[in-house]
């Protein structure tokens, strides 16, 4: 937890009271959980499992239906320097 103070350009002039900011809570709001994606490493190969029977509703454009998503780039388990971004979708008929 950190404390932020808003201070005017003049030394010693406080223009608002202290605001407590939880950096863990802020980070948690930014992080999104993956939808219907499981990753594992076997024999130095990345295995990705997606249940094709699931769906998570329409995309923002309404043109497709989301089946699975990493919700942005995520680190590969055991190889944090390697990232993956995955979207699995089908057309909205």
Secondary structure by P-SEA (a helix, b strand, c coil): cbbbbbcccccccccccbbbbcaaaaaaaabbbbccbbbbbcccbbbbbbcccccccccccccccccccccccccccccccbbbbbbbbbccc
